[in-house]
Amino acid sequence: MSEPAHRVLVVDDEPALARALAINLRAHGWDVLVAHDGRGALDAAVTGHPDVVVLDLGLPDLDGLEVIEGLRGWTTVPIVVLSARQHGEDKIEALDRGADDYVTKPFAIDELMARLRAAVRRSTAAAPTVAQVVAGDLVVDLGRKRVSRRGDDVRLTPTEWSFLELLARHAGKLVPREQILREVWGFGYDDAFHYLRLYAAQLRRKLEDDPSHPRHIVTTAGLGYTLETG
């Protein structure tokens, strides 16, 4: 069985270039998402879960450096800048803001492919995956995207699963409210804290012995939520 294709998010406001990149990347086996502005890029990163981002700095709404900062506020996805800006200070600033690599236009497609593969390899090596998280009688299977309680599968809605999955990937650690809203609901929900209370309550009803006194899905008032494994 072949490995699943890596997903790349291409962010460029030039439709012809973005389309050409997408065609070449798909021809090399990549799954491709495309955004033409900064806000679209941030939304696509939240909903599409790319393995790497190719980012042009000259975007019509947000500067590419702002997009880097926006991504780095919640994700470590590799960012390869693709820009016509050839000044050394532009490259330094992009790397300082959190970019992983910098390619100047015009570029050779084979070189870009090699840099993307290298960025994904480094990211995968630096972030070993955990297949399952055990919290008392709960087993959160991240690979199969399911949760069981005392051996019985528990049915969750897609949003409930996304919430629980995020907590499970940071098991034992506080996940800030703002990060949960960005990763589960996307940008534009920065102050929708009532969503968190609602879905935390729903998860507790399905997963806790006593939802009013939760052992596993724990709230730290005003800060965030933790999946306690003890």
RAJO-V894300 format. One record per residue. N is the residue number from 0. PHI is phi in degrees with one decimal (NA if undefined). Layout:
BEGIN
n = (N & N)
phi = (PHI & PHI)
END
This chain:
BEGIN
n = (0 & 1 & 2 & 3 & 4 & 5 & 6 & 7 & 8 & 9 & 10 & 11 & 12 & 13 & 14 & 15 & 16 & 17 & 18 & 19 & 20 & 21 & 22 & 23 & 24 & 25 & 26 & 27 & 28 & 29 & 30 & 31 & 32 & 33 & 34 & 35 & 36 & 37 & 38 & 39 & 40 & 41 & 42 & 43 & 44 & 45 & 46 & 47 & 48 & 49 & 50 & 51 & 52 & 53 & 54 & 55 & 56 & 57 & 58 & 59 & 60 & 61 & 62 & 63 & 64 & 65 & 66 & 67 & 68 & 69 & 70 & 71 & 72 & 73 & 74 & 75 & 76 & 77 & 78 & 79 & 80 & 81 & 82 & 83 & 84 & 85 & 86 & 87 & 88 & 89 & 90 & 91 & 92 & 93 & 94 & 95 & 96 & 97 & 98 & 99 & 100 & 101 & 102 & 103 & 104 & 105 & 106 & 107 & 108 & 109 & 110 & 111 & 112 & 113 & 114 & 115 & 116 & 117 & 118 & 119 & 120 & 121 & 122 & 123 & 124 & 125 & 126 & 127 & 128 & 129 & 130 & 131 & 132 & 133 & 134 & 135 & 136 & 137 & 138 & 139 & 140 & 141 & 142 & 143 & 144 & 145 & 146 & 147 & 148 & 149 & 150 & 151 & 152 & 153 & 154 & 155 & 156 & 157 & 158 & 159 & 160 & 161 & 162 & 163 & 164 & 165 & 166 & 167 & 168 & 169 & 170 & 171 & 172 & 173 & 174 & 175 & 176 & 177 & 178 & 179 & 180 & 181 & 182 & 183 & 184 & 185 & 186 & 187 & 188 & 189 & 190 & 191 & 192 & 193 & 194 & 195 & 196 & 197 & 198 & 199 & 200 & 201 & 202 & 203 & 204 & 205 & 206 & 207 & 208 & 209 & 210 & 211 & 212 & 213 & 214 & 215 & 216 & 217 & 218 & 219 & 220 & 221 & 222 & 223 & 224 & 225 & 226 & 227 & 228 & 229)
phi = (NA & -75.0 & -71.7 & -64.7 & -67.2 & -73.5 & -106.4 & -119.5 & -101.7 & -98.0 & -119.7 & -156.6 & -86.5 & -95.2 & -55.4 & -65.4 & -68.3 & -60.8 & -66.4 & -64.6 & -62.0 & -60.6 & -62.4 & -66.4 & -65.4 & -63.8 & -63.9 & -95.7 & 92.6 & -87.7 & -90.5 & -117.8 & -110.7 & -130.7 & -133.2 & -111.0 & -150.1 & -66.1 & -66.3 & -63.1 & -65.2 & -64.1 & -64.1 & -65.1 & -65.8 & -69.4 & -86.7 & -96.5 & 49.5 & -69.6 & -86.2 & -159.4 & -119.6 & -102.7 & -125.3 & -81.7 & -82.1 & -91.4 & -107.0 & -75.0 & -109.0 & -113.2 & -69.1 & -56.9 & -64.5 & -66.8 & -64.9 & -58.0 & -64.0 & -62.0 & -68.3 & -69.0 & -68.4 & -148.2 & -140.3 & -105.6 & -53.1 & -61.2 & -121.3 & -108.2 & -77.8 & -125.1 & -143.9 & -81.5 & -73.9 & -107.5 & -70.9 & -58.4 & -67.9 & -64.9 & -63.6 & -61.6 & -65.6 & -62.3 & -67.0 & -64.7 & -75.3 & 130.3 & -68.5 & -97.9 & -156.2 & -143.9 & -119.9 & -95.2 & -84.7 & -71.5 & -138.6 & -91.7 & -61.7 & -64.6 & -66.3 & -61.4 & -58.2 & -63.9 & -68.2 & -64.6 & -61.0 & -65.6 & -63.2 & -67.1 & -61.3 & -62.1 & -64.4 & -66.7 & -67.8 & -82.1 & -129.9 & -59.9 & -91.5 & -110.5 & -73.6 & -137.4 & -121.9 & -106.7 & -131.6 & 62.7 & -91.5 & -98.3 & -125.9 & -99.9 & -93.6 & -71.8 & -69.1 & -92.7 & 55.8 & -150.6 & -131.2 & -126.3 & -129.6 & 53.2 & 87.7 & -102.0 & -64.1 & -111.4 & -81.5 & -120.6 & -73.1 & -55.0 & -70.7 & -60.3 & -63.4 & -59.1 & -63.2 & -64.5 & -59.8 & -61.3 & -63.0 & -66.1 & -69.3 & -122.7 & -52.8 & 83.1 & -119.4 & -71.0 & -103.9 & -59.3 & -55.2 & -62.7 & -66.3 & -62.2 & -61.9 & -65.1 & -78.6 & -91.4 & -106.0 & 99.0 & -70.5 & 101.0 & -117.2 & -60.8 & -118.2 & -86.3 & -67.5 & -65.3 & -62.0 & -63.3 & -62.2 & -63.3 & -75.7 & -62.1 & -63.8 & -64.5 & -63.9 & -63.9 & -61.7 & -88.1 & -118.3 & -101.3 & -65.1 & -129.0 & -57.4 & -77.8 & -133.5 & -67.1 & -97.5 & -110.5 & -95.6 & -107.7 & -96.0 & -107.0 & -51.5 & 79.0 & -119.2 & 169.5 & -132.8 & -134.1 & -93.3 & -82.4 & -100.3 & -78.0)
END
